Amino acid sequence: MRERILHLTKKDFIRQTFHAGGHGGQNVNKVETGVRFIHEPSGARGEATDTRHQAQNERIAFRRMATSPKMHAWIMRQNANFEDGLGLQRQLEAMMADGNILVEVKDENGRWVPE
């Protein structure tokens, strides 16, 4: 059974759009092509005005926010608080101990049996 350690949904982020300005002619003056994502708990922000298309800027902005040093630090803090203060790496190592892993193979009848 797998346990979810960290779960983020779009409800965890603030998405803002704005007029980008710069190159792009009338399009950037009339259409909100710039996109900004904010993750308040971490303070991480990502903003993009790179293209004339909101959907492309959205992907770029989200990636910038998700890979920001503030987001990385927040994830590391969440990891440190996981399971009675054990870090994720140590918790995974404990779960992957030899006694916790069952390896099965198919026998000649096609049934799964312990190795």
Beta strands, then each sheet from edge to edge (+ up, - down):
strand 1: 14-18
strand 2: 34-39
strand 3: 44-48
strand 4: 104-106
strand 5: 112-114
sheet 1: 1+ 2- 3+
sheet 2: 4+ 5-
end
